[in-house]
Amino acid sequence: MGTLLWSRFVEVEDPLAFNCRFEIGNGFVTPFWEARWLGNLCLKEDFPNLYAESLLKRVAVASMGGWVNGEWKWGNFGVVLHDDSDLALVAEDALLRFLLIGRDPFLEGGDKVSWIGSAEGFFSVASCYEFLVVSRTPFGPLGRNDGALYLIWRIQVPFKIKAFGWRLFVNRLPTKDLLSFRGVPFSIENLKCVFCGIYPESCDHSFFKCELVNGVKRKITIWIGKPVGDLEEVCLQSFMDWYLFCKKKKVKEGKYGMIWLAILWIFWLTRNAFCFRNEGRVVDNTVWNIKSLLWKWSFIGEITHPIYSFYEFNKDPLFFLS
Ligand SMILES: [Zn+2]
């Protein structure tokens, strides 16, 4: 099938386009929004807000980005986002970027097409998609966490950390309680929280209620100079608590939720090290790890304090975050 036919698909929105699965080569002929090339998704349907706003409709996948020094970079999908852009639009943009990770076109080789049902699909993306957003964000009615999710997207941390924060909010981290619910077999012993080894692991327990985790949080709280309140918390309350504290302390806007994310990200890494690499149940290093991660992140987008040592940062973290 030649280019002419693909352009016809796009021109008249031929229903054939919806029944084919496209495999991206150089991306020159596959319609970005209309064709099913990213798992089972049809971006036009699954990202309705973004599509409605886009000035780049009816273009090929390769038109949505370009090669910079041998590296593929996705562009803005024809949508210019502003600080006051609609939340649904921002969330769709972020989610689409997440799903496009590892889906760059190739420098060479044409696109291929097959009938749905006859080809092995891209199910990892589809399941990832489902994993992240099946609950409500960003297509359903706004939930009570959505305002906070929006704030997470604005924190100056690497993208995967924002995605982690998002998954934490919508309870979509692969914690043992959820895996077990989906049929992954665990012994009773293995279901337990890796930190305390007493209660079953769940997002709620292992990040917000576990005594051991809260012991570390207490140390970080004191280090930052934040009043130590009741540490048995829930996700949203805990995030907003840190967020508002940082705002009050004149921390830079892109860094409001950074401390909160650093704490939870380090616990997630520690948990994974224990589960997958059998590293000890040790939380001793977590305080140090959180501090040094924050020091590293504190440089992102920084112009006021161009350089400072960890030693300086450790003495007065809020100064360098403000
Ligand atoms: Zn625990």
py3Dmol code that shows the C-alpha trace and the ligand (Angstrom):
import py3Dmol

protein = """\
ATOM      1  CA  MET A   1       0.000   0.000   0.000  1.00  0.00           C
ATOM      2  CA  GLY A   2       1.428   3.353  -0.939  1.00  0.00           C
ATOM      3  CA  THR A   3       1.496   6.776   0.544  1.00  0.00           C
ATOM      4  CA  LEU A   4      -1.481   7.773  -1.514  1.00  0.00           C
ATOM      5  CA  LEU A   5      -3.699   5.313   0.251  1.00  0.00           C
ATOM      6  CA  TRP A   6      -2.566   6.446   3.698  1.00  0.00           C
ATOM      7  CA  SER A   7      -3.295  10.017   2.826  1.00  0.00           C
ATOM      8  CA  ARG A   8      -6.743   8.868   1.707  1.00  0.00           C
ATOM      9  CA  PHE A   9      -7.311   7.303   5.107  1.00  0.00           C
ATOM     10  CA  VAL A  10      -6.597  10.598   6.658  1.00  0.00           C
ATOM     11  CA  GLU A  11      -8.470  12.676   4.160  1.00  0.00           C
ATOM     12  CA  VAL A  12     -11.802  10.946   4.422  1.00  0.00           C
ATOM     13  CA  GLU A  13     -11.324   9.213   7.794  1.00  0.00           C
ATOM     14  CA  ASP A  14     -11.848   5.906   6.126  1.00  0.00           C
ATOM     15  CA  PRO A  15     -13.060   3.390   8.720  1.00  0.00           C
ATOM     16  CA  LEU A  16     -10.351   1.053   7.467  1.00  0.00           C
ATOM     17  CA  ALA A  17      -7.856   3.161   9.355  1.00  0.00           C
ATOM     18  CA  PHE A  18      -9.611   2.194  12.559  1.00  0.00           C
ATOM     19  CA  ASN A  19      -9.395  -1.508  11.833  1.00  0.00           C
ATOM     20  CA  CYS A  20      -5.717  -1.599  11.025  1.00  0.00           C
ATOM     21  CA  ARG A  21      -2.776  -1.693  13.318  1.00  0.00           C
ATOM     22  CA  PHE A  22       0.209   0.337  12.246  1.00  0.00           C
ATOM     23  CA  GLU A  23       3.779  -0.439  13.068  1.00  0.00           C
ATOM     24  CA  ILE A  24       6.030   2.559  12.987  1.00  0.00           C
ATOM     25  CA  GLY A  25       9.176   2.627  10.901  1.00  0.00           C
ATOM     26  CA  ASN A  26      10.229   6.144  10.025  1.00  0.00           C
ATOM     27  CA  GLY A  27       6.708   7.360  10.785  1.00  0.00           C
ATOM     28  CA  PHE A  28       6.313   9.140   7.476  1.00  0.00           C
ATOM     29  CA  VAL A  29       2.959   7.749   6.453  1.00  0.00           C
ATOM     30  CA  THR A  30       1.110   6.723   9.598  1.00  0.00           C
ATOM     31  CA  PRO A  31      -1.498   9.262  10.690  1.00  0.00           C
ATOM     32  CA  PHE A  32      -0.557  10.347  14.206  1.00  0.00           C
ATOM     33  CA  TRP A  33      -4.044  11.000  15.600  1.00  0.00           C
ATOM     34  CA  GLU A  34      -6.196   8.782  13.450  1.00  0.00           C
ATOM     35  CA  ALA A  35      -4.357   5.477  13.072  1.00  0.00           C
ATOM     36  CA  ARG A  36      -3.954   2.850  15.763  1.00  0.00           C
ATOM     37  CA  TRP A  37      -0.198   2.657  16.113  1.00  0.00           C
ATOM     38  CA  LEU A  38       0.298   3.105  19.871  1.00  0.00           C
ATOM     39  CA  GLY A  39      -1.126  -0.145  21.207  1.00  0.00           C
ATOM     40  CA  ASN A  40      -4.868  -0.154  20.707  1.00  0.00           C
ATOM     41  CA  LEU A  41      -5.151   3.545  21.196  1.00  0.00           C
ATOM     42  CA  CYS A  42      -6.581   5.919  18.685  1.00  0.00           C
ATOM     43  CA  LEU A  43      -5.073   9.158  19.912  1.00  0.00           C
ATOM     44  CA  LYS A  44      -7.827  11.247  18.430  1.00  0.00           C
ATOM     45  CA  GLU A  45     -10.393   9.399  20.508  1.00  0.00           C
ATOM     46  CA  ASP A  46      -8.341   8.748  23.599  1.00  0.00           C
ATOM     47  CA  PHE A  47      -6.915  12.254  23.915  1.00  0.00           C
ATOM     48  CA  PRO A  48      -9.954  14.267  22.864  1.00  0.00           C
ATOM     49  CA  ASN A  49      -8.960  17.549  24.518  1.00  0.00           C
ATOM     50  CA  LEU A  50      -5.481  17.536  23.075  1.00  0.00           C
ATOM     51  CA  TYR A  51      -6.771  16.621  19.643  1.00  0.00           C
ATOM     52  CA  ALA A  52      -9.392  19.366  19.718  1.00  0.00           C
ATOM     53  CA  GLU A  53      -6.740  21.971  20.528  1.00  0.00           C
ATOM     54  CA  SER A  54      -4.072  20.696  18.153  1.00  0.00           C
ATOM     55  CA  LEU A  55      -3.148  22.777  15.141  1.00  0.00           C
ATOM     56  CA  LEU A  56      -1.430  19.718  13.685  1.00  0.00           C
ATOM     57  CA  LYS A  57      -4.321  17.506  12.690  1.00  0.00           C
ATOM     58  CA  ARG A  58      -4.071  14.981   9.881  1.00  0.00           C
ATOM     59  CA  VAL A  59      -0.334  14.699   9.941  1.00  0.00           C
ATOM     60  CA  ALA A  60       2.002  11.723  10.052  1.00  0.00           C
ATOM     61  CA  VAL A  61       3.751  10.496  13.204  1.00  0.00           C
ATOM     62  CA  ALA A  62       7.056  11.838  11.897  1.00  0.00           C
ATOM     63  CA  SER A  63       5.583  15.346  11.749  1.00  0.00           C
ATOM     64  CA  MET A  64       5.164  15.421  15.524  1.00  0.00           C
ATOM     65  CA  GLY A  65       8.845  15.620  16.328  1.00  0.00           C
ATOM     66  CA  GLY A  66      12.284  15.639  14.860  1.00  0.00           C
ATOM     67  CA  TRP A  67      15.783  14.290  15.115  1.00  0.00           C
ATOM     68  CA  VAL A  68      18.185  16.373  17.216  1.00  0.00           C
ATOM     69  CA  ASN A  69      21.774  15.132  17.234  1.00  0.00           C
ATOM     70  CA  GLY A  70      20.650  11.619  16.481  1.00  0.00           C
ATOM     71  CA  GLU A  71      17.984  11.653  19.186  1.00  0.00           C
ATOM     72  CA  TRP A  72      14.261  11.769  18.506  1.00  0.00           C
ATOM     73  CA  LYS A  73      12.393  14.593  20.270  1.00  0.00           C
ATOM     74  CA  TRP A  74       8.610  14.839  20.356  1.00  0.00           C
ATOM     75  CA  GLY A  75       7.292  18.338  19.696  1.00  0.00           C
ATOM     76  CA  ASN A  76       4.254  19.985  21.259  1.00  0.00           C
ATOM     77  CA  PHE A  77       1.654  17.990  19.223  1.00  0.00           C
ATOM     78  CA  GLY A  78       0.461  21.284  17.795  1.00  0.00           C
ATOM     79  CA  VAL A  79      -0.726  22.475  21.207  1.00  0.00           C
ATOM     80  CA  VAL A  80       0.857  25.357  23.092  1.00  0.00           C
ATOM     81  CA  LEU A  81       0.299  24.899  26.816  1.00  0.00           C
ATOM     82  CA  HIS A  82       0.168  27.907  29.129  1.00  0.00           C
ATOM     83  CA  ASP A  83       0.273  28.228  32.882  1.00  0.00           C
ATOM     84  CA  ASP A  84      -3.488  28.548  32.921  1.00  0.00           C
ATOM     85  CA  SER A  85      -4.198  25.798  30.400  1.00  0.00           C
ATOM     86  CA  ASP A  86      -7.099  23.527  31.138  1.00  0.00           C
ATOM     87  CA  LEU A  87      -6.232  20.727  33.575  1.00  0.00           C
ATOM     88  CA  ALA A  88      -7.563  18.009  31.280  1.00  0.00           C
ATOM     89  CA  LEU A  89      -5.338  19.289  28.499  1.00  0.00           C
ATOM     90  CA  VAL A  90      -2.224  19.331  30.688  1.00  0.00           C
ATOM     91  CA  ALA A  91      -2.962  15.858  32.009  1.00  0.00           C
ATOM     92  CA  GLU A  92      -3.528  14.460  28.512  1.00  0.00           C
ATOM     93  CA  ASP A  93      -0.308  16.001  27.262  1.00  0.00           C
ATOM     94  CA  ALA A  94       1.646  14.510  30.157  1.00  0.00           C
ATOM     95  CA  LEU A  95       0.071  11.103  29.788  1.00  0.00           C
ATOM     96  CA  LEU A  96       0.657  11.012  26.047  1.00  0.00           C
ATOM     97  CA  ARG A  97       4.318  11.884  26.575  1.00  0.00           C
ATOM     98  CA  PHE A  98       4.586   9.106  29.106  1.00  0.00           C
ATOM     99  CA  LEU A  99       3.066   6.596  26.700  1.00  0.00           C
ATOM    100  CA  LEU A 100       5.387   7.729  23.933  1.00  0.00           C
ATOM    101  CA  ILE A 101       8.486   6.874  25.934  1.00  0.00           C
ATOM    102  CA  GLY A 102      10.336   4.239  23.940  1.00  0.00           C
ATOM    103  CA  ARG A 103       8.053   4.678  20.928  1.00  0.00           C
ATOM    104  CA  ASP A 104      10.293   6.920  18.836  1.00  0.00           C
ATOM    105  CA  PRO A 105      10.173   6.446  15.080  1.00  0.00           C
ATOM    106  CA  PHE A 106      13.232   4.929  13.449  1.00  0.00           C
ATOM    107  CA  LEU A 107      15.571   6.811  11.183  1.00  0.00           C
ATOM    108  CA  GLU A 108      14.995   4.361   8.391  1.00  0.00           C
ATOM    109  CA  GLY A 109      12.433   1.822   7.296  1.00  0.00           C
ATOM    110  CA  GLY A 110       8.862   2.309   6.173  1.00  0.00           C
ATOM    111  CA  ASP A 111       5.773   1.969   8.346  1.00  0.00           C
ATOM    112  CA  LYS A 112       3.861  -1.313   8.199  1.00  0.00           C
ATOM    113  CA  VAL A 113       0.244  -2.119   8.619  1.00  0.00           C
ATOM    114  CA  SER A 114      -1.667  -5.228   9.582  1.00  0.00           C
ATOM    115  CA  TRP A 115      -5.222  -6.165  10.347  1.00  0.00           C
ATOM    116  CA  ILE A 116      -6.160  -6.108  13.977  1.00  0.00           C
ATOM    117  CA  GLY A 117      -6.245  -9.669  15.235  1.00  0.00           C
ATOM    118  CA  SER A 118      -3.611 -11.012  12.928  1.00  0.00           C
ATOM    119  CA  ALA A 119      -0.576  -9.308  14.417  1.00  0.00           C
ATOM    120  CA  GLU A 120       1.081  -9.507  17.790  1.00  0.00           C
ATOM    121  CA  GLY A 121       0.254  -6.182  19.384  1.00  0.00           C
ATOM    122  CA  PHE A 122       1.945  -3.650  21.626  1.00  0.00           C
ATOM    123  CA  PHE A 123       0.244  -4.865  24.708  1.00  0.00           C
ATOM    124  CA  SER A 124       2.762  -3.501  27.135  1.00  0.00           C
ATOM    125  CA  VAL A 125       1.744   0.011  26.251  1.00  0.00           C
ATOM    126  CA  ALA A 126      -1.923  -0.812  26.408  1.00  0.00           C
ATOM    127  CA  SER A 127      -1.573  -2.386  29.813  1.00  0.00           C
ATOM    128  CA  CYS A 128       0.568   0.485  30.993  1.00  0.00           C
ATOM    129  CA  TYR A 129      -2.118   2.829  29.797  1.00  0.00           C
ATOM    130  CA  GLU A 130      -4.797   0.930  31.613  1.00  0.00           C
ATOM    131  CA  PHE A 131      -2.634   0.663  34.673  1.00  0.00           C
ATOM    132  CA  LEU A 132      -2.239   4.411  34.888  1.00  0.00           C
ATOM    133  CA  VAL A 133      -5.516   5.920  33.965  1.00  0.00           C
ATOM    134  CA  VAL A 134      -8.309   3.446  33.901  1.00  0.00           C
ATOM    135  CA  SER A 135      -9.781   4.958  37.042  1.00  0.00           C
ATOM    136  CA  ARG A 136     -10.623   8.495  36.058  1.00  0.00           C
ATOM    137  CA  THR A 137      -7.720  10.703  35.136  1.00  0.00           C
ATOM    138  CA  PRO A 138      -7.899  12.498  32.807  1.00  0.00           C
ATOM    139  CA  PHE A 139     -11.036  11.480  30.956  1.00  0.00           C
ATOM    140  CA  GLY A 140     -13.622  11.082  33.643  1.00  0.00           C
ATOM    141  CA  PRO A 141     -15.151  13.682  35.897  1.00  0.00           C
ATOM    142  CA  LEU A 142     -12.596  15.501  38.017  1.00  0.00           C
ATOM    143  CA  GLY A 143     -11.848  13.613  41.199  1.00  0.00           C
ATOM    144  CA  ARG A 144     -10.815  15.141  44.477  1.00  0.00           C
ATOM    145  CA  ASN A 145      -7.132  14.431  43.822  1.00  0.00           C
ATOM    146  CA  ASP A 146      -7.068  16.056  40.425  1.00  0.00           C
ATOM    147  CA  GLY A 147      -6.112  19.515  41.630  1.00  0.00           C
ATOM    148  CA  ALA A 148      -3.125  18.013  43.418  1.00  0.00           C
ATOM    149  CA  LEU A 149      -2.248  15.932  40.353  1.00  0.00           C
ATOM    150  CA  TYR A 150      -2.056  19.114  38.401  1.00  0.00           C
ATOM    151  CA  LEU A 151       0.361  20.521  40.992  1.00  0.00           C
ATOM    152  CA  ILE A 152       2.520  17.407  40.681  1.00  0.00           C
ATOM    153  CA  TRP A 153       3.010  18.018  36.964  1.00  0.00           C
ATOM    154  CA  ARG A 154       4.492  21.407  37.718  1.00  0.00           C
ATOM    155  CA  ILE A 155       7.138  20.237  40.161  1.00  0.00           C
ATOM    156  CA  GLN A 156      10.638  20.478  38.692  1.00  0.00           C
ATOM    157  CA  VAL A 157      11.628  16.848  38.950  1.00  0.00           C
ATOM    158  CA  PRO A 158      12.357  14.269  36.240  1.00  0.00           C
ATOM    159  CA  PHE A 159       9.316  13.043  34.388  1.00  0.00           C
ATOM    160  CA  LYS A 160       9.380   9.521  35.791  1.00  0.00           C
ATOM    161  CA  ILE A 161       9.129  10.979  39.297  1.00  0.00           C
ATOM    162  CA  LYS A 162       6.014  12.926  38.346  1.00  0.00           C
ATOM    163  CA  ALA A 163       4.560   9.758  36.862  1.00  0.00           C
ATOM    164  CA  PHE A 164       5.393   7.984  40.118  1.00  0.00           C
ATOM    165  CA  GLY A 165       3.616  10.723  42.105  1.00  0.00           C
ATOM    166  CA  TRP A 166       0.625  10.421  39.863  1.00  0.00           C
ATOM    167  CA  ARG A 167       0.441   6.661  40.301  1.00  0.00           C
ATOM    168  CA  LEU A 168       0.699   7.087  44.030  1.00  0.00           C
ATOM    169  CA  PHE A 169      -2.251   9.468  43.997  1.00  0.00           C
ATOM    170  CA  VAL A 170      -4.511   7.223  41.984  1.00  0.00           C
ATOM    171  CA  ASN A 171      -3.350   4.125  43.881  1.00  0.00           C
ATOM    172  CA  ARG A 172      -1.842   2.534  40.794  1.00  0.00           C
ATOM    173  CA  LEU A 173       1.575   1.555  42.086  1.00  0.00           C
ATOM    174  CA  PRO A 174       2.091  -2.204  41.845  1.00  0.00           C
ATOM    175  CA  THR A 175       2.006  -2.759  45.592  1.00  0.00           C
ATOM    176  CA  LYS A 176       1.485  -6.283  46.856  1.00  0.00           C
ATOM    177  CA  ASP A 177      -2.147  -5.788  47.864  1.00  0.00           C
ATOM    178  CA  LEU A 178      -3.067  -4.717  44.324  1.00  0.00           C
ATOM    179  CA  LEU A 179      -0.995  -7.448  42.682  1.00  0.00           C
ATOM    180  CA  SER A 180      -2.559 -10.034  44.938  1.00  0.00           C
ATOM    181  CA  PHE A 181      -6.014  -8.684  44.086  1.00  0.00           C
ATOM    182  CA  ARG A 182      -5.151  -9.201  40.426  1.00  0.00           C
ATOM    183  CA  GLY A 183      -4.238 -12.811  41.051  1.00  0.00           C
ATOM    184  CA  VAL A 184      -0.468 -12.674  41.582  1.00  0.00           C
ATOM    185  CA  PRO A 185       0.204 -15.361  44.211  1.00  0.00           C
ATOM    186  CA  PHE A 186       1.977 -14.320  47.423  1.00  0.00           C
ATOM    187  CA  SER A 187       2.471 -16.209  50.637  1.00  0.00           C
ATOM    188  CA  ILE A 188       1.095 -14.472  53.717  1.00  0.00           C
ATOM    189  CA  GLU A 189       4.651 -13.678  54.774  1.00  0.00           C
ATOM    190  CA  ASN A 190       5.506 -12.174  51.395  1.00  0.00           C
ATOM    191  CA  LEU A 191       2.485  -9.917  51.451  1.00  0.00           C
ATOM    192  CA  LYS A 192       3.924  -7.959  54.332  1.00  0.00           C
ATOM    193  CA  CYS A 193       5.244  -4.412  54.243  1.00  0.00           C
ATOM    194  CA  VAL A 194       8.968  -4.566  53.521  1.00  0.00           C
ATOM    195  CA  PHE A 195       9.747  -1.836  56.043  1.00  0.00           C
ATOM    196  CA  CYS A 196       8.078  -3.009  59.232  1.00  0.00           C
ATOM    197  CA  GLY A 197       7.404  -6.628  58.261  1.00  0.00           C
ATOM    198  CA  ILE A 198       4.188  -6.561  60.280  1.00  0.00           C
ATOM    199  CA  TYR A 199       1.279  -5.173  58.271  1.00  0.00           C
ATOM    200  CA  PRO A 200       0.281  -6.097  54.707  1.00  0.00           C
ATOM    201  CA  GLU A 201       1.877  -3.873  52.092  1.00  0.00           C
ATOM    202  CA  SER A 202      -0.414  -1.284  50.563  1.00  0.00           C
ATOM    203  CA  CYS A 203       0.165   2.178  49.268  1.00  0.00           C
ATOM    204  CA  ASP A 204      -1.701   3.590  52.237  1.00  0.00           C
ATOM    205  CA  HIS A 205       0.189   1.608  54.862  1.00  0.00           C
ATOM    206  CA  SER A 206       3.699   1.482  53.435  1.00  0.00           C
ATOM    207  CA  PHE A 207       3.947   5.135  52.452  1.00  0.00           C
ATOM    208  CA  PHE A 208       1.770   6.884  54.980  1.00  0.00           C
ATOM    209  CA  LYS A 209       1.047   4.788  58.049  1.00  0.00           C
ATOM    210  CA  CYS A 210       4.068   2.542  58.543  1.00  0.00           C
ATOM    211  CA  GLU A 211       5.887   3.331  61.789  1.00  0.00           C
ATOM    212  CA  LEU A 212       9.326   2.840  60.259  1.00  0.00           C
ATOM    213  CA  VAL A 213       8.594   5.088  57.310  1.00  0.00           C
ATOM    214  CA  ASN A 214       7.147   7.721  59.572  1.00  0.00           C
ATOM    215  CA  GLY A 215      10.269   7.588  61.728  1.00  0.00           C
ATOM    216  CA  VAL A 216      12.323   8.632  58.717  1.00  0.00           C
ATOM    217  CA  LYS A 217       9.769  11.250  57.719  1.00  0.00           C
ATOM    218  CA  ARG A 218      10.045  12.681  61.201  1.00  0.00           C
ATOM    219  CA  LYS A 219      13.803  13.098  60.794  1.00  0.00           C
ATOM    220  CA  ILE A 220      13.379  14.831  57.436  1.00  0.00           C
ATOM    221  CA  THR A 221      10.625  17.030  58.848  1.00  0.00           C
ATOM    222  CA  ILE A 222      12.887  18.169  61.668  1.00  0.00           C
ATOM    223  CA  TRP A 223      15.793  18.699  59.243  1.00  0.00           C
ATOM    224  CA  ILE A 224      13.644  20.945  57.057  1.00  0.00           C
ATOM    225  CA  GLY A 225      12.309  22.828  60.061  1.00  0.00           C
ATOM    226  CA  LYS A 226       8.686  21.897  59.542  1.00  0.00           C
ATOM    227  CA  PRO A 227       6.554  21.341  62.635  1.00  0.00           C
ATOM    228  CA  VAL A 228       6.188  17.623  63.342  1.00  0.00           C
ATOM    229  CA  GLY A 229       2.480  16.983  63.436  1.00  0.00           C
ATOM    230  CA  ASP A 230       0.477  13.822  63.371  1.00  0.00           C
ATOM    231  CA  LEU A 231       2.398  11.591  60.990  1.00  0.00           C
ATOM    232  CA  GLU A 232      -0.292   9.021  60.366  1.00  0.00           C
ATOM    233  CA  GLU A 233      -1.584  10.512  57.192  1.00  0.00           C
ATOM    234  CA  VAL A 234      -3.299   9.979  53.895  1.00  0.00           C
ATOM    235  CA  CYS A 235      -1.729  10.741  50.550  1.00  0.00           C
ATOM    236  CA  LEU A 236      -3.536  13.931  49.570  1.00  0.00           C
ATOM    237  CA  GLN A 237      -3.414  15.435  53.050  1.00  0.00           C
ATOM    238  CA  SER A 238       0.280  14.681  53.326  1.00  0.00           C
ATOM    239  CA  PHE A 239       1.072  16.195  49.932  1.00  0.00           C
ATOM    240  CA  MET A 240      -0.934  19.347  50.566  1.00  0.00           C
ATOM    241  CA  ASP A 241       0.617  19.697  54.000  1.00  0.00           C
ATOM    242  CA  TRP A 242       4.144  19.797  52.531  1.00  0.00           C
ATOM    243  CA  TYR A 243       3.045  21.840  49.545  1.00  0.00           C
ATOM    244  CA  LEU A 244       1.473  24.583  51.649  1.00  0.00           C
ATOM    245  CA  PHE A 245       4.349  24.609  54.122  1.00  0.00           C
ATOM    246  CA  CYS A 246       6.846  25.173  51.298  1.00  0.00           C
ATOM    247  CA  LYS A 247       4.670  27.844  49.780  1.00  0.00           C
ATOM    248  CA  LYS A 248       4.503  29.647  53.114  1.00  0.00           C
ATOM    249  CA  LYS A 249       8.286  29.417  53.462  1.00  0.00           C
ATOM    250  CA  LYS A 250       8.730  31.073  50.050  1.00  0.00           C
ATOM    251  CA  VAL A 251      10.220  28.013  48.442  1.00  0.00           C
ATOM    252  CA  LYS A 252      10.404  28.473  44.649  1.00  0.00           C
ATOM    253  CA  GLU A 253       7.172  27.581  42.920  1.00  0.00           C
ATOM    254  CA  GLY A 254       8.493  24.617  40.930  1.00  0.00           C
ATOM    255  CA  LYS A 255       9.898  23.123  44.131  1.00  0.00           C
ATOM    256  CA  TYR A 256       6.834  23.161  46.404  1.00  0.00           C
ATOM    257  CA  GLY A 257       6.142  19.446  46.350  1.00  0.00           C
ATOM    258  CA  MET A 258       9.725  18.346  45.844  1.00  0.00           C
ATOM    259  CA  ILE A 259      10.518  17.263  49.391  1.00  0.00           C
ATOM    260  CA  TRP A 260       7.385  15.148  49.565  1.00  0.00           C
ATOM    261  CA  LEU A 261       8.195  13.450  46.268  1.00  0.00           C
ATOM    262  CA  ALA A 262      11.819  12.854  47.282  1.00  0.00           C
ATOM    263  CA  ILE A 263      10.787  11.109  50.500  1.00  0.00           C
ATOM    264  CA  LEU A 264       8.307   8.811  48.799  1.00  0.00           C
ATOM    265  CA  TRP A 265      10.475   8.093  45.778  1.00  0.00           C
ATOM    266  CA  ILE A 266      13.365   6.982  47.990  1.00  0.00           C
ATOM    267  CA  PHE A 267      11.033   4.710  49.922  1.00  0.00           C
ATOM    268  CA  TRP A 268       9.778   3.221  46.675  1.00  0.00           C
ATOM    269  CA  LEU A 269      13.367   2.549  45.535  1.00  0.00           C
ATOM    270  CA  THR A 270      14.239   1.049  48.908  1.00  0.00           C
ATOM    271  CA  ARG A 271      11.177  -1.144  48.739  1.00  0.00           C
ATOM    272  CA  ASN A 272      12.072  -2.312  45.227  1.00  0.00           C
ATOM    273  CA  ALA A 273      15.666  -3.021  46.213  1.00  0.00           C
ATOM    274  CA  PHE A 274      14.355  -5.282  48.944  1.00  0.00           C
ATOM    275  CA  CYS A 275      11.736  -7.007  46.761  1.00  0.00           C
ATOM    276  CA  PHE A 276      13.796  -7.495  43.619  1.00  0.00           C
ATOM    277  CA  ARG A 277      17.404  -7.560  44.711  1.00  0.00           C
ATOM    278  CA  ASN A 278      16.931  -8.923  48.167  1.00  0.00           C
ATOM    279  CA  GLU A 279      18.778  -6.006  49.685  1.00  0.00           C
ATOM    280  CA  GLY A 280      18.206  -5.741  53.407  1.00  0.00           C
ATOM    281  CA  ARG A 281      15.195  -4.274  55.094  1.00  0.00           C
ATOM    282  CA  VAL A 282      17.345  -1.332  56.028  1.00  0.00           C
ATOM    283  CA  VAL A 283      15.938   2.128  56.261  1.00  0.00           C
ATOM    284  CA  ASP A 284      19.045   3.602  57.863  1.00  0.00           C
ATOM    285  CA  ASN A 285      20.321   5.015  54.608  1.00  0.00           C
ATOM    286  CA  THR A 286      17.014   6.497  53.564  1.00  0.00           C
ATOM    287  CA  VAL A 287      17.486   9.782  55.431  1.00  0.00           C
ATOM    288  CA  TRP A 288      20.824  10.288  53.743  1.00  0.00           C
ATOM    289  CA  ASN A 289      19.430   9.228  50.346  1.00  0.00           C
ATOM    290  CA  ILE A 290      16.497  11.617  50.582  1.00  0.00           C
ATOM    291  CA  LYS A 291      18.778  14.497  51.501  1.00  0.00           C
ATOM    292  CA  SER A 292      21.225  13.876  48.693  1.00  0.00           C
ATOM    293  CA  LEU A 293      18.445  13.416  46.139  1.00  0.00           C
ATOM    294  CA  LEU A 294      16.923  16.721  47.216  1.00  0.00           C
ATOM    295  CA  TRP A 295      20.295  18.393  46.903  1.00  0.00           C
ATOM    296  CA  LYS A 296      20.554  17.053  43.327  1.00  0.00           C
ATOM    297  CA  TRP A 297      17.005  18.108  42.417  1.00  0.00           C
ATOM    298  CA  SER A 298      17.489  21.521  43.979  1.00  0.00           C
ATOM    299  CA  PHE A 299      19.697  22.470  41.018  1.00  0.00           C
ATOM    300  CA  ILE A 300      16.989  21.803  38.432  1.00  0.00           C
ATOM    301  CA  GLY A 301      16.012  25.121  36.850  1.00  0.00           C
ATOM    302  CA  GLU A 302      18.238  26.950  39.348  1.00  0.00           C
ATOM    303  CA  ILE A 303      19.670  30.374  38.603  1.00  0.00           C
ATOM    304  CA  THR A 304      19.760  32.143  41.971  1.00  0.00           C
ATOM    305  CA  HIS A 305      22.244  29.780  43.606  1.00  0.00           C
ATOM    306  CA  PRO A 306      24.332  28.368  40.793  1.00  0.00           C
ATOM    307  CA  ILE A 307      26.528  26.116  42.883  1.00  0.00           C
ATOM    308  CA  TYR A 308      26.743  24.865  46.448  1.00  0.00           C
ATOM    309  CA  SER A 309      27.989  21.759  48.154  1.00  0.00           C
ATOM    310  CA  PHE A 310      25.910  19.092  49.813  1.00  0.00           C
ATOM    311  CA  TYR A 311      27.441  20.201  53.097  1.00  0.00           C
ATOM    312  CA  GLU A 312      26.075  23.740  52.636  1.00  0.00           C
ATOM    313  CA  PHE A 313      22.708  22.450  51.486  1.00  0.00           C
ATOM    314  CA  ASN A 314      22.460  20.081  54.420  1.00  0.00           C
ATOM    315  CA  LYS A 315      22.865  22.954  56.870  1.00  0.00           C
ATOM    316  CA  ASP A 316      19.995  25.018  55.503  1.00  0.00           C
ATOM    317  CA  PRO A 317      17.963  23.225  52.808  1.00  0.00           C
ATOM    318  CA  LEU A 318      15.113  25.714  52.750  1.00  0.00           C
ATOM    319  CA  PHE A 319      17.492  28.559  51.926  1.00  0.00           C
ATOM    320  CA  PHE A 320      18.618  26.804  48.765  1.00  0.00           C
ATOM    321  CA  LEU A 321      15.113  25.776  47.787  1.00  0.00           C
ATOM    322  CA  SER A 322      13.852  29.363  48.079  1.00  0.00           C
TER     323      SER A 322
END
"""
ligand_1 = """\
1
ZN
Zn 5.011 -1.186 57.434
"""
view = py3Dmol.view(width=600, height=400)
view.addModel(protein, "pdb")
view.setStyle({"model": 0}, {"cartoon": {"style": "trace"}})
view.addModel(ligand_1, "xyz")
view.setStyle({"model": 1}, {"stick": {}})
view.zoomTo()
view.show()
